[in-house]
């Protein structure tokens, strides 16, 4: 399983502060798209261009520019640019 923490309006959009994706290997941009698909909203307000992804090692990046593979057992944080203070 991949554990995904959803901060700010990402969590509000998907209805949970944390979601899990069944064991897999997935590109970080596709992961954002998959979590985005969990929202009932037509436009949940986040995508691969305006979301920071942080994988266990602490590197934060925008998946549209830096793509990494996320694997089964990884923990990921999705942080919107407009996350507040």
MOZINOR-V423776 format. One record per run of one state. SS is the DSSP state (H for helix, E for strand, L for the rest). FROM is the first residue (numbers start at 1). TO is the last residue. Records with the same first field share a line. If there is no record, write none. Layout:
# MOZINOR-V423776
SS->FROM-TO ; FROM-TO
This chain:
# MOZINOR-V423776
L->1-1 ; 7-8 ; 15-17 ; 22-24 ; 37-50 ; 56-59 ; 63-68 ; 72-74 ; 81-85
E->2-6 ; 18-21 ; 25-27 ; 51-55 ; 60-62 ; 69-71 ; 75-80
H->9-14 ; 28-36
